[in-house]
Amino acid sequence: MSERMILHEYAASGNCYKIRLTAALLGLSLERREYDIMKGETRTPEFLANVNANGRIPVLQVGERFIPESNAACFYLAEGSSLVPADRFDRADMLRWMFWEQYTHEPNVATLRFWYGWIGEENFSEVQRVNLPGKRAAGEAALKLMDEDLAERAWLVGAGLTLADIALYAYTHVAEDGGYRLGDYPAVQAWLKRVEATPGYVGIDA
């Protein structure tokens, strides 16, 4: 890839991390620009006009073009590599897991991590307190589904690591920050170690 690539990010975000991890595993170089979401830096007129009118990160900038949404950015980086299966069915299955991550896993597992780590339980609103049990149960159900699937195979799709694994690794490996117990999911724990043993792996703090 010859065009300059810039990742507009908040580094502690799992959605931003998955793009960095994808790039690292592929040996690709990304410039990084940090925004403090807690200070509203993605809601400034400059950001909205020049980076993402939706006011959210991550955004992968490729030359003068911009790709919002973390999984779309990962796909852009990985297309043509082993992280995207060659088999048509497996490729669709990979996308299925990536859609599921954003609609079922992330809204619960990642949300509780943010609530506990950035807002603090003592500052929860009444709405958050009411919604907490439902989000906890939905996150546990997501982790259980992953655990059952990974008890039968090493990777979520096919015979090797794909974007499905990267997308779900990002928030699963820090799920305990939101009060989930990864010890309840032994197959998930073993899978996390396989991801971390992959050549080129970098941690969320890198």
Backbone as a printed PyTorch tensor [residue, N CA C, xyz], in Angstrom:
tensor([[[  0.8590,  -1.1870,   0.0000],
         [  0.0000,   0.0000,   0.0000],
         [  0.8940,   1.2360,   0.0000]],

        [[  0.8240,   2.0130,  -1.0630],
         [  1.7240,   3.1390,  -1.2120],
         [  1.1650,   4.4280,  -0.6240]],

        [[ -0.1610,   4.5280,  -0.4660],
         [ -0.7350,   5.7620,   0.0540],
         [ -0.4900,   5.8840,   1.5530]],

        [[ -0.3020,   7.0930,   1.9960],
         [ -0.1050,   7.3750,   3.4130],
         [ -1.3810,   7.0220,   4.1760]],

        [[ -1.2260,   6.3160,   5.2890],
         [ -2.3770,   5.9110,   6.0880],
         [ -2.2510,   6.4950,   7.4840]],

        [[ -3.3190,   7.1350,   7.9190],
         [ -3.3660,   7.7690,   9.2320],
         [ -4.5600,   7.2060,   9.9880]],

        [[ -4.3260,   6.7600,  11.2120],
         [ -5.4150,   6.2730,  12.0620],
         [ -5.7880,   7.3740,  13.0420]],

        [[ -7.0000,   7.8880,  12.8880],
         [ -7.5520,   8.8600,  13.8280],
         [ -8.2150,   8.0380,  14.9380]],

        [[ -7.7260,   8.1710,  16.1620],
         [ -8.1140,   7.1930,  17.1810],
         [ -8.1290,   7.7590,  18.5870]],

        [[ -8.7090,   6.9570,  19.4750],
         [ -8.5700,   7.0770,  20.9230],
         [ -7.9760,   5.7450,  21.3420]],

        [[ -6.7030,   5.7300,  21.6910],
         [ -5.9350,   4.4850,  21.7500],
         [ -6.5170,   3.4330,  22.6880]],

        [[ -7.1930,   3.8500,  23.7510],
         [ -7.7310,   2.8890,  24.7070],
         [ -8.9550,   2.1520,  24.1910]],

        [[ -9.5000,   2.6200,  23.0960],
         [-10.6910,   1.9960,  22.5120],
         [-10.3460,   0.6770,  21.8320]],

        [[-11.1330,  -0.3430,  22.1060],
         [-10.9410,  -1.6180,  21.4320],
         [-11.1960,  -1.5190,  19.9410]],

        [[-12.1330,  -0.6670,  19.5360],
         [-12.4010,  -0.5010,  18.1100],
         [-11.2050,   0.1000,  17.3840]],

        [[-10.4960,   1.0090,  18.0410],
         [ -9.2810,   1.5700,  17.4440],
         [ -8.1550,   0.5340,  17.4650]],

        [[ -8.0660,  -0.1960,  18.5640],
         [ -7.0090,  -1.2040,  18.7070],
         [ -7.0810,  -2.2720,  17.6320]],

        [[ -8.2700,  -2.6930,  17.2490],
         [ -8.3590,  -3.7800,  16.2630],
         [ -7.7290,  -3.3730,  14.9330]],

        [[ -7.7910,  -2.0900,  14.5950],
         [ -7.1570,  -1.6180,  13.3700],
         [ -5.6430,  -1.6580,  13.5210]],

        [[ -5.1350,  -1.2160,  14.6670],
         [ -3.6930,  -1.2710,  14.9060],
         [ -3.1880,  -2.7040,  14.9020]],

        [[ -3.9610,  -3.6120,  15.4920],
         [ -3.5630,  -5.0100,  15.5430],
         [ -3.5470,  -5.6110,  14.1410]],

        [[ -4.5520,  -5.3260,  13.3490],
         [ -4.5850,  -5.8130,  11.9680],
         [ -3.3550,  -5.3250,  11.2090]],

        [[ -3.0570,  -4.0480,  11.3180],
         [ -1.8940,  -3.4930,  10.6250],
         [ -0.6070,  -4.1500,  11.0980]],

        [[ -0.4720,  -4.3520,  12.4050],
         [  0.7480,  -4.9560,  12.9520],
         [  0.9370,  -6.3800,  12.4410]],

        [[ -0.1340,  -7.1510,  12.4170],
         [ -0.0460,  -8.5350,  11.9540],
         [  0.3150,  -8.6130,  10.4760]],

        [[ -0.0120,  -7.5650,   9.7370],
         [  0.2910,  -7.5220,   8.3070],
         [  1.5860,  -6.7790,   8.0030]],

        [[  2.2310,  -6.2410,   9.0300],
         [  3.4690,  -5.5000,   8.8280],
         [  3.2690,  -4.1650,   8.1470]],

        [[  2.0890,  -3.5590,   8.3550],
         [  1.7730,  -2.2720,   7.7290],
         [  2.0100,  -1.1270,   8.7070]],

        [[  2.4220,  -0.0100,   8.1830],
         [  2.7190,   1.1610,   8.9990],
         [  1.5460,   2.1280,   8.9970]],

        [[  1.1650,   2.5660,  10.1880],
         [  0.1030,   3.5590,  10.3280],
         [  0.6230,   4.7600,  11.1070]],

        [[  0.3330,   5.9560,  10.6340],
         [  0.5080,   7.1350,  11.4750],
         [ -0.6930,   7.1860,  12.4140]],

        [[ -0.4780,   7.7480,  13.6000],
         [ -1.5550,   7.7660,  14.5760],
         [ -1.8200,   9.1890,  15.0560]],

        [[ -3.1000,   9.5520,  15.0910],
         [ -3.5070,  10.8400,  15.6390],
         [ -4.5190,  10.5940,  16.7480]],

        [[ -4.1920,  11.0540,  17.9250],
         [ -4.9940,  10.7700,  19.1180],
         [ -5.9950,  11.8960,  19.3750]],

        [[ -7.2230,  11.4920,  19.7470],
         [ -8.2720,  12.4240,  20.1330],
         [ -8.8210,  11.9840,  21.4840]],

        [[ -9.0530,  12.9280,  22.3640],
         [ -9.6100,  12.6060,  23.6710],
         [-11.1320,  12.6890,  23.5860]],

        [[-11.7700,  11.5300,  23.5580],
         [-13.2260,  11.5230,  23.4270],
         [-13.9020,  12.0890,  24.6720]],

        [[-13.2070,  12.0110,  25.8210],
         [-13.7920,  12.5220,  27.0570],
         [-13.8070,  14.0530,  27.0840]],

        [[-13.0150,  14.6520,  26.2190],
         [-12.9940,  16.1120,  26.1140],
         [-13.7430,  16.6080,  24.8800]],

        [[-14.4080,  15.6910,  24.1900],
         [-15.2120,  16.0820,  23.0390],
         [-14.4110,  16.4500,  21.8030]],

        [[-13.1860,  15.9130,  21.6940],
         [-12.3330,  16.3140,  20.5770],
         [-12.7860,  15.7580,  19.2230]],

        [[-13.7060,  14.7930,  19.2310],
         [-14.2450,  14.3090,  17.9550],
         [-15.5600,  15.0070,  17.5940]],

        [[-15.9170,  16.0050,  18.3780],
         [-17.1640,  16.7460,  18.1150],
         [-16.8860,  18.1910,  17.7170]],

        [[-15.6290,  18.5180,  17.5100],
         [-15.2920,  19.8910,  17.1280],
         [-15.6960,  20.1390,  15.6760]],

        [[-15.9600,  21.3890,  15.3210],
         [-16.2920,  21.6920,  13.9200],
         [-15.2130,  21.2160,  12.9510]],

        [[-13.9430,  21.3130,  13.3460],
         [-12.8520,  20.8920,  12.4710],
         [-12.9010,  19.3900,  12.2140]],

        [[-13.0920,  18.6070,  13.2880],
         [-13.1510,  17.1570,  13.1230],
         [-14.3530,  16.7690,  12.2760]],

        [[-15.4960,  17.3390,  12.5700],
         [-16.7250,  16.9980,  11.8480],
         [-16.6160,  17.3480,  10.3660]],

        [[-15.9200,  18.4180,  10.0710],
         [-15.8100,  18.8610,   8.6760],
         [-14.7330,  18.1090,   7.9140]],

        [[-13.6750,  17.6920,   8.6050],
         [-12.5040,  17.1730,   7.8960],
         [-12.2190,  15.6920,   8.0900]],

        [[-12.8170,  15.0650,   9.1150],
         [-12.5010,  13.6560,   9.3900],
         [-13.7450,  12.7820,   9.3120]],

        [[-14.7490,  13.0630,  10.1400],
         [-15.9490,  12.2240,  10.1560],
         [-17.1380,  13.0530,  10.6270]],

        [[-18.0770,  13.2730,   9.7440],
         [-19.2600,  14.0720,  10.0830],
         [-20.1100,  13.4050,  11.1510]],

        [[-19.8780,  12.1140,  11.3810],
         [-20.6040,  11.3790,  12.4130],
         [-19.9970,  11.6030,  13.7970]],

        [[-18.8240,  12.2520,  13.8480],
         [-18.2280,  12.6070,  15.1270],
         [-17.6910,  11.4420,  15.9280]],

        [[-17.2700,  10.3940,  15.2320],
         [-16.8120,   9.1990,  15.9500],
         [-15.4730,   8.7230,  15.3990]],

        [[-14.7610,   8.0110,  16.2340],
         [-13.5340,   7.3320,  15.8350],
         [-13.6730,   5.8620,  16.1990]],

        [[-12.8610,   5.0040,  15.5700],
         [-11.7470,   5.2770,  14.6780],
         [-12.1820,   5.6530,  13.2640]],

        [[-11.2420,   6.3310,  12.6070],
         [-11.3430,   6.6060,  11.1740],
         [ -9.9770,   6.3260,  10.5740]],

        [[ -9.9400,   5.5120,   9.5490],
         [ -8.6950,   5.2550,   8.8410],
         [ -8.6510,   6.1750,   7.6270]],

        [[ -7.6330,   7.0220,   7.5910],
         [ -7.4420,   7.9130,   6.4520],
         [ -6.4410,   7.2900,   5.4940]],

        [[ -6.8450,   7.1620,   4.2450],
         [ -5.9870,   6.5980,   3.1910],
         [ -5.7940,   7.6850,   2.1490]],

        [[ -4.6230,   8.2830,   2.1540],
         [ -4.4270,   9.4420,   1.2910],
         [ -5.3640,  10.5530,   1.7040]],

        [[ -6.2450,  10.9530,   0.8110],
         [ -7.2240,  12.0080,   1.1130],
         [ -8.6210,  11.4430,   1.3620]],

        [[ -8.7260,  10.1190,   1.4210],
         [-10.0320,   9.4850,   1.6500],
         [-10.1020,   8.9160,   3.0610]],

        [[-11.3320,   8.7170,   3.5470],
         [-11.5380,   8.3390,   4.9380],
         [-12.4610,   7.1240,   5.0400]],

        [[-12.0980,   6.1930,   5.9160],
         [-12.9220,   5.0060,   6.1710],
         [-13.3260,   5.0000,   7.6410]],

        [[-14.5580,   5.4240,   7.9680],
         [-15.0590,   5.2560,   9.3320],
         [-15.4440,   3.7860,   9.5430]],

        [[-15.7300,   3.4330,  10.7650],
         [-16.1470,   2.1000,  11.1900],
         [-14.9480,   1.1520,  11.2210]],

        [[-14.6980,   0.6190,  12.3930],
         [-13.4900,  -0.1680,  12.6460],
         [-13.3730,  -1.4070,  11.7680]],

        [[-14.4460,  -2.1460,  11.6220],
         [-14.3440,  -3.3920,  10.8690],
         [-14.1700,  -3.1470,   9.3700]],

        [[-14.7320,  -2.0560,   8.8700],
         [-14.5030,  -1.7020,   7.4710],
         [-13.0400,  -1.3390,   7.2490]],

        [[-12.4560,  -0.6150,   8.2030],
         [-11.0410,  -0.2520,   8.1000],
         [-10.1590,  -1.4940,   8.1500]],

        [[-10.4970,  -2.4310,   9.0330],
         [ -9.7280,  -3.6860,   9.1050],
         [ -9.8050,  -4.4350,   7.7740]],

        [[-10.9810,  -4.4630,   7.1890],
         [-11.1410,  -5.1740,   5.9170],
         [-10.3080,  -4.5120,   4.8200]],

        [[-10.2820,  -3.1980,   4.8130],
         [ -9.4730,  -2.5040,   3.8130],
         [ -8.0090,  -2.9200,   3.9340]],

        [[ -7.5020,  -2.9460,   5.1530],
         [ -6.0960,  -3.3010,   5.3610],
         [ -5.8060,  -4.7470,   4.9880]],

        [[ -6.7460,  -5.6360,   5.2660],
         [ -6.4730,  -7.0760,   5.1790],
         [ -6.8670,  -7.7240,   3.8640]],

        [[ -7.6200,  -7.0310,   3.0200],
         [ -8.0650,  -7.6590,   1.7690],
         [ -6.8660,  -8.1620,   0.9650]],

        [[ -6.9650,  -9.4110,   0.5250],
         [ -5.8830, -10.0290,  -0.2360],
         [ -4.8560, -10.7460,   0.6200]],

        [[ -5.0260, -10.6800,   1.9400],
         [ -4.1110, -11.3680,   2.8550],
         [ -4.7730, -12.6140,   3.4280]],

        [[ -4.0200, -13.3610,   4.2080],
         [ -4.5590, -14.5760,   4.8310],
         [ -5.5820, -14.2660,   5.9140]],

        [[ -5.6860, -13.0180,   6.3290],
         [ -6.6720, -12.6500,   7.3420],
         [ -8.0910, -12.6160,   6.7830]],

        [[ -8.2170, -12.6440,   5.4570],
         [ -9.5200, -12.7350,   4.7920],
         [ -9.5510, -14.0600,   4.0430]],

        [[-10.4170, -14.9900,   4.4270],
         [-10.4140, -16.3140,   3.8000],
         [-10.6540, -16.2690,   2.2960]],

        [[ -9.9780, -17.1470,   1.5900],
         [-10.1740, -17.2530,   0.1390],
         [-11.4920, -17.9490,  -0.1920]],

        [[-11.9030, -18.8790,   0.6700],
         [-13.1440, -19.6120,   0.4420],
         [-14.3480, -18.6880,   0.5980]],

        [[-15.2680, -18.7400,  -0.3400],
         [-16.4040, -17.8180,  -0.3540],
         [-17.2780, -17.9570,   0.8910]],

        [[-17.5720, -19.1970,   1.2920],
         [-18.4020, -19.4010,   2.4760],
         [-17.6820, -18.9020,   3.7170]],

        [[-16.4050, -19.2370,   3.8610],
         [-15.6450, -18.7970,   5.0300],
         [-15.5560, -17.2750,   5.0910]],

        [[-15.4470, -16.6430,   3.9300],
         [-15.3740, -15.1830,   3.9060],
         [-16.6950, -14.5880,   4.4020]],

        [[-17.8020, -15.1570,   3.9840],
         [-19.1020, -14.7030,   4.4670],
         [-19.2540, -14.9760,   5.9650]],

        [[-18.7470, -16.1210,   6.4200],
         [-18.8170, -16.4520,   7.8400],
         [-17.9780, -15.4820,   8.6620]],

        [[-16.8270, -15.0920,   8.1340],
         [-16.0050, -14.0860,   8.7960],
         [-16.7900, -12.7870,   8.9710]],

        [[-17.4730, -12.3540,   7.9090],
         [-18.2690, -11.1330,   7.9820],
         [-19.4180, -11.2890,   8.9700]],

        [[-19.9920, -12.4690,   9.0090],
         [-21.0640, -12.7250,   9.9860],
         [-20.5860, -12.4680,  11.4060]],

        [[-19.4140, -12.9960,  11.7490],
         [-18.8650, -12.7740,  13.0910],
         [-18.5680, -11.2930,  13.3180]],

        [[-18.0880, -10.6040,  12.2940],
         [-17.7550,  -9.1880,  12.4480],
         [-19.0110,  -8.3400,  12.6380]],

        [[-20.0900,  -8.6820,  11.9340],
         [-21.3590,  -7.9810,  12.1550],
         [-21.8830,  -8.2870,  13.5610]],

        [[-21.7860,  -9.5450,  13.9480],
         [-22.2480,  -9.9590,  15.2730],
         [-21.4720,  -9.2420,  16.3710]],

        [[-20.1860,  -9.0540,  16.1640],
         [-19.3580,  -8.3450,  17.1440],
         [-19.8890,  -6.9410,  17.3830]],

        [[-20.2540,  -6.2400,  16.3190],
         [-20.6960,  -4.8700,  16.4690],
         [-22.1200,  -4.7390,  16.9990]],

        [[-22.9530,  -5.7260,  16.7250],
         [-24.3580,  -5.6020,  17.1100],
         [-24.7300,  -6.3560,  18.3800]],

        [[-23.9440,  -7.3490,  18.7780],
         [-24.2900,  -8.1740,  19.9310],
         [-23.2230,  -8.1520,  21.0150]],

        [[-21.9720,  -8.2790,  20.6270],
         [-20.8750,  -8.3550,  21.5870],
         [-20.4610,  -6.9700,  22.0870]],

        [[-20.0620,  -6.1010,  21.1960],
         [-19.5360,  -4.7760,  21.5540],
         [-20.5250,  -3.9180,  22.3530]],

        [[-21.8150,  -3.8820,  22.0120],
         [-22.7280,  -3.0250,  22.7660],
         [-22.8800,  -3.4180,  24.2310]],

        [[-22.4660,  -4.6150,  24.5760],
         [-22.5880,  -5.0830,  25.9590],
         [-21.2230,  -5.1920,  26.6390]],

        [[-20.3200,  -5.9610,  26.0570],
         [-19.0130,  -6.1650,  26.6690],
         [-18.2160,  -4.8560,  26.7040]],

        [[-18.1580,  -4.1560,  25.5880],
         [-17.4020,  -2.8990,  25.5360],
         [-18.0860,  -1.8010,  26.3390]],

        [[-19.4020,  -1.7680,  26.3050],
         [-20.1210,  -0.7130,  27.0210],
         [-19.8690,  -0.7900,  28.5150]],

        [[-19.9020,  -1.9960,  29.0830],
         [-19.6600,  -2.1040,  30.5220],
         [-18.2180,  -1.7540,  30.8630]],

        [[-17.2790,  -2.0760,  29.9920],
         [-15.8900,  -1.6580,  30.2140],
         [-15.8050,  -0.1350,  30.2930]],

        [[-16.4990,   0.5400,  29.4030],
         [-16.4930,   1.9980,  29.3990],
         [-17.1890,   2.5440,  30.6460]],

        [[-18.3300,   1.9910,  30.9730],
         [-19.0480,   2.4820,  32.1490],
         [-18.1970,   2.3830,  33.4080]],

        [[-17.6040,   1.2110,  33.6420],
         [-16.8270,   1.0150,  34.8710],
         [-15.4860,   1.7540,  34.8210]],

        [[-14.8370,   1.7550,  33.6610],
         [-13.4970,   2.3150,  33.5820],
         [-13.4270,   3.8080,  33.3670]],

        [[-14.4570,   4.3820,  32.7320],
         [-14.3970,   5.7960,  32.3880],
         [-15.4230,   6.6330,  33.1430]],

        [[-16.5720,   6.0630,  33.4400],
         [-17.6060,   6.7950,  34.1590],
         [-17.5010,   6.5300,  35.6670]],

        [[-17.3070,   5.2670,  36.0350],
         [-17.2150,   4.8950,  37.4450],
         [-18.5780,   4.5450,  38.0050]],

        [[-18.6450,   3.4210,  38.7050],
         [-19.9330,   2.9240,  39.1910],
         [-20.6500,   3.9430,  40.0650]],

        [[-19.8710,   4.7050,  40.8260],
         [-20.4870,   5.6870,  41.7200],
         [-21.1580,   6.8240,  40.9550]],

        [[-20.8230,   6.9600,  39.6730],
         [-21.3920,   8.0320,  38.8550],
         [-22.4450,   7.5370,  37.8720]],

        [[-22.8240,   6.2590,  37.9480],
         [-23.8250,   5.7340,  37.0230],
         [-25.1270,   6.5200,  37.1450]],

        [[-25.7390,   6.7730,  35.9850],
         [-27.0600,   7.3900,  35.9770],
         [-28.1050,   6.3410,  36.3350]],

        [[-29.3030,   6.7940,  36.5720],
         [-30.3810,   5.8570,  36.8810],
         [-30.6380,   4.9450,  35.6880]],

        [[-30.5640,   5.5000,  34.4790],
         [-30.7670,   4.7090,  33.2700],
         [-29.7000,   3.6170,  33.1750]],

        [[-28.4590,   3.9590,  33.4520],
         [-27.3860,   2.9650,  33.3990],
         [-27.5990,   1.8760,  34.4470]],

        [[-28.0110,   2.2530,  35.6400],
         [-28.2450,   1.2530,  36.6890],
         [-29.3850,   0.3030,  36.3190]],

        [[-30.4080,   0.8400,  35.6790],
         [-31.5340,   0.0100,  35.2580],
         [-31.1100,  -0.9430,  34.1410]],

        [[-30.2650,  -0.4630,  33.2230],
         [-29.8580,  -1.2600,  32.0710],
         [-28.7060,  -2.2180,  32.3590]],

        [[-28.0340,  -2.0240,  33.4810],
         [-26.8520,  -2.8190,  33.7840],
         [-27.1150,  -4.3290,  33.7970]],

        [[-28.1420,  -4.8380,  34.4980],
         [-28.3610,  -6.2930,  34.5040],
         [-28.5960,  -6.8740,  33.1120]],

        [[-29.3380,  -6.1710,  32.2710],
         [-29.5920,  -6.6640,  30.9210],
         [-28.3340,  -6.7050,  30.0830]],

        [[-27.5290,  -5.6690,  30.1900],
         [-26.2770,  -5.6460,  29.4320],
         [-25.3180,  -6.7180,  29.9490]],

        [[-25.2790,  -6.9000,  31.2500],
         [-24.4280,  -7.9530,  31.8210],
         [-24.8550,  -9.3180,  31.2840]],

        [[-26.1390,  -9.6030,  31.3100],
         [-26.6410, -10.9000,  30.8480],
         [-26.3800, -11.0910,  29.3610]],

        [[-26.5760, -10.0420,  28.5660],
         [-26.3460, -10.1480,  27.1190],
         [-24.8710, -10.3660,  26.8180]],

        [[-23.9830,  -9.7000,  27.5600],
         [-22.5520,  -9.9090,  27.3760],
         [-22.1290, -11.3090,  27.7610]],

        [[-22.6840, -11.8150,  28.8440],
         [-22.3690, -13.1850,  29.2570],
         [-22.8580, -14.1930,  28.2220]],

        [[-24.0130, -13.9390,  27.6430],
         [-24.5280, -14.8380,  26.6060],
         [-23.6230, -14.8150,  25.3740]],

        [[-23.0990, -13.6430,  25.0340],
         [-22.1890, -13.5400,  23.8890],
         [-20.9010, -14.3150,  24.1570]],

        [[-20.3420, -14.1600,  25.3330],
         [-19.1080, -14.8740,  25.6710],
         [-19.3430, -16.3780,  25.7310]],

        [[-20.5140, -16.7820,  26.2020],
         [-20.8510, -18.2080,  26.2490],
         [-20.9520, -18.7870,  24.8440]],

        [[-21.5760, -18.0460,  23.9390],
         [-21.6850, -18.5180,  22.5550],
         [-20.2960, -18.6850,  21.9400]],

        [[-19.4250, -17.7180,  22.1570],
         [-18.0560, -17.8300,  21.6600],
         [-17.3500, -19.0380,  22.2630]],

        [[-17.5420, -19.2300,  23.5600],
         [-16.8710, -20.3380,  24.2440],
         [-17.3100, -21.6840,  23.6840]],

        [[-18.5940, -21.8170,  23.4270],
         [-19.1130, -23.0690,  22.8730],
         [-18.5580, -23.3030,  21.4700]],

        [[-18.4720, -22.2470,  20.6840],
         [-17.9470, -22.3900,  19.3300],
         [-16.4640, -22.7420,  19.3590]],

        [[-15.7090, -22.0480,  20.2050],
         [-14.2630, -22.2610,  20.2550],
         [-13.8700, -23.5440,  20.9590]],

        [[-14.8030, -24.1670,  21.6450],
         [-14.5280, -25.4840,  22.2230],
         [-14.3980, -26.5410,  21.1350]],

        [[-14.9220, -26.2260,  19.9360],
         [-14.9220, -27.1750,  18.8270],
         [-13.8580, -26.8690,  17.7780]],

        [[-13.1970, -25.7160,  17.8780],
         [-12.2350, -25.3130,  16.8440],
         [-11.2350, -24.3290,  17.4260]],

        [[-10.1180, -24.1650,  16.7590],
         [ -9.0780, -23.2620,  17.2520],
         [ -9.3780, -21.8070,  16.9360]],

        [[-10.0320, -21.5710,  15.7910],
         [-10.3000, -20.2170,  15.3280],
         [-11.7710, -20.0890,  14.9690]],

        [[-12.2820, -18.8850,  14.9140],
         [-13.7010, -18.6910,  14.6620],
         [-14.1110, -19.1050,  13.2550]],

        [[-13.1960, -18.9430,  12.3040],
         [-13.4950, -19.2810,  10.9070],
         [-12.3030, -20.0200,  10.3070]],

        [[-12.5670, -21.1700,   9.7090],
         [-11.5060, -21.8690,   8.9890],
         [-10.3930, -22.3730,   9.8920]],

        [[ -9.2060, -22.5080,   9.3120],
         [ -8.0980, -23.1590,  10.0070],
         [ -7.0550, -22.1850,  10.5400]],

        [[ -7.3180, -20.8950,  10.4350],
         [ -6.3280, -19.9330,  10.9020],
         [ -6.9620, -18.6270,  11.3350]],

        [[ -6.1440, -17.7520,  11.8640],
         [ -6.5990, -16.4480,  12.3290],
         [ -7.1480, -15.6220,  11.1750]],

        [[ -8.3120, -15.0150,  11.3860],
         [ -8.9220, -14.1230,  10.3990],
         [ -9.3710, -12.8460,  11.0880]],

        [[ -9.9290, -11.9370,  10.3020],
         [-10.4630, -10.7040,  10.8760],
         [-11.5650, -10.9680,  11.8900]],

        [[-12.2380, -12.0880,  11.7840],
         [-13.2560, -12.4250,  12.7830],
         [-12.6330, -12.5180,  14.1620]],

        [[-11.4780, -13.1670,  14.2370],
         [-10.7880, -13.3030,  15.5200],
         [-10.2950, -11.9500,  16.0250]],

        [[ -9.7330, -11.1510,  15.1240],
         [ -9.2180,  -9.8470,  15.5230],
         [-10.3380,  -8.9520,  16.0350]],

        [[-11.4560,  -8.9200,  15.3090],
         [-12.5760,  -8.0720,  15.7070],
         [-13.0890,  -8.4460,  17.0910]],

        [[-13.1660,  -9.7310,  17.3690],
         [-13.7060, -10.1650,  18.6620],
         [-12.6630, -10.1880,  19.7600]],

        [[-11.4160, -10.3280,  19.3920],
         [-10.3570, -10.3000,  20.4090],
         [-10.3050,  -8.9380,  21.1050]],

        [[-10.4950,  -7.8680,  20.3390],
         [-10.2330,  -6.5170,  20.8270],
         [-10.9280,  -6.2060,  22.1470]],

        [[-12.2040,  -6.5090,  22.2510],
         [-12.9140,  -6.2340,  23.5000],
         [-13.0230,  -7.4500,  24.4070]],

        [[-12.9140,  -8.6520,  23.8490],
         [-13.0010,  -9.8310,  24.7050],
         [-11.8240,  -9.8900,  25.6710]],

        [[-10.6290,  -9.5650,  25.2180],
         [ -9.4560,  -9.7440,  26.0810],
         [ -9.4210,  -8.7530,  27.2420]],

        [[-10.2260,  -7.6900,  27.1650],
         [-10.3200,  -6.7400,  28.2760],
         [-11.7020,  -6.7780,  28.9190]],

        [[-12.4340,  -7.8600,  28.7110],
         [-13.8110,  -7.9520,  29.2190],
         [-13.8810,  -7.8610,  30.7400]],

        [[-12.8300,  -8.2950,  31.4250],
         [-12.8570,  -8.2400,  32.8810],
         [-12.8670,  -6.8060,  33.4040]],

        [[-12.4450,  -5.8550,  32.5820],
         [-12.5350,  -4.4470,  32.9710],
         [-13.9840,  -4.0300,  33.1640]],

        [[-14.9090,  -4.7640,  32.5320],
         [-16.3290,  -4.4800,  32.6840],
         [-17.0230,  -5.4040,  33.6550]],

        [[-16.2400,  -6.1910,  34.3960],
         [-16.8120,  -7.0620,  35.4140],
         [-17.1470,  -8.4660,  34.9540]],

        [[-16.8200,  -8.8150,  33.7110],
         [-17.0380, -10.1860,  33.2360],
         [-15.9090, -11.0750,  33.7460]],

        [[-16.1750, -12.3610,  33.9090],
         [-15.1840, -13.3150,  34.4160],
         [-14.7440, -14.2360,  33.2850]],

        [[-13.5830, -13.9490,  32.7250],
         [-13.1060, -14.7760,  31.6160],
         [-12.7950, -16.1950,  32.0530]],

        [[-12.5530, -16.3970,  33.3330],
         [-12.3200, -17.7440,  33.8430],
         [-13.5110, -18.6680,  33.6560]],

        [[-14.6880, -18.0790,  33.4150],
         [-15.8860, -18.8920,  33.1660],
         [-15.9180, -19.4380,  31.7370]],

        [[-14.9620, -19.0110,  30.9050],
         [-14.9720, -19.3680,  29.4840],
         [-13.6000, -19.9080,  29.0740]],

        [[-13.3130, -21.1560,  29.4280],
         [-11.9630, -21.7030,  29.1950],
         [-11.5700, -21.7690,  27.7240]],

        [[-12.5050, -22.0500,  26.8510],
         [-12.1590, -22.1050,  25.4230],
         [-11.8200, -20.7110,  24.9010]],

        [[-12.5050, -19.7140,  25.3970],
         [-12.1820, -18.3310,  25.0260],
         [-10.7920, -17.9730,  25.5350]],

        [[-10.4790, -18.3600,  26.7550],
         [ -9.1560, -18.0630,  27.3020],
         [ -8.0470, -18.7010,  26.4610]],

        [[ -8.2460, -19.9370,  26.0510],
         [ -7.2420, -20.6130,  25.2170],
         [ -7.0990, -19.9190,  23.8720]],

        [[ -8.2070, -19.4630,  23.3250],
         [ -8.1990, -18.7380,  22.0510],
         [ -7.4640, -17.4100,  22.1760]],

        [[ -7.6800, -16.7040,  23.2860],
         [ -6.9670, -15.4460,  23.5090],
         [ -5.4550, -15.6690,  23.4710]],

        [[ -4.9970, -16.7560,  24.0700],
         [ -3.5600, -17.0610,  24.0710],
         [ -3.0630, -17.3710,  22.6670]],

        [[ -3.8980, -18.0160,  21.8490],
         [ -3.4910, -18.2960,  20.4630],
         [ -3.3360, -16.9980,  19.6750]],

        [[ -4.2740, -16.0790,  19.8630],
         [ -4.1530, -14.7880,  19.1790],
         [ -2.8660, -14.0940,  19.6090]],

        [[ -2.5950, -14.0890,  20.8980],
         [ -1.4290, -13.3870,  21.4380],
         [ -0.1140, -14.0260,  21.0220]],

        [[ -0.1600, -15.2810,  20.6270],
         [  1.0510, -15.9790,  20.1820],
         [  1.3200, -15.7970,  18.6830]],

        [[  0.4240, -15.0880,  17.9920],
         [  0.5790, -14.9010,  16.5510],
         [  1.7310, -13.9290,  16.2630]],

        [[  2.6430, -14.2710,  15.3490],
         [  3.7310, -13.3610,  15.0130],
         [  3.2190, -11.9880,  14.5820]],

        [[  3.8180, -10.9510,  15.1410],
         [  3.4220,  -9.5860,  14.8220],
         [  2.4320,  -8.9960,  15.8070]],

        [[  1.9320,  -9.8090,  16.7270],
         [  0.9370,  -9.3500,  17.7080],
         [  1.4630,  -8.1600,  18.5110]],

        [[  0.5900,  -7.1870,  18.7270],
         [  0.8910,  -6.0720,  19.6330],
         [ -0.2860,  -5.9230,  20.6020]],

        [[  0.0010,  -5.5010,  21.8170],
         [ -1.0230,  -5.3040,  22.8100],
         [ -1.7450,  -3.9720,  22.6560]],

        [[ -2.8110,  -3.8100,  23.3930],
         [ -3.6320,  -2.6040,  23.2750],
         [ -2.8880,  -1.3740,  23.7400]],

        [[ -1.8930,  -1.5430,  24.5900],
         [ -1.1400,  -0.4040,  25.1020],
         [  0.0640,  -0.0320,  24.2350]],

        [[  0.2950,  -0.8050,  23.1800],
         [  1.4800,  -0.5460,  22.3440],
         [  1.3060,   0.7030,  21.4930]]])
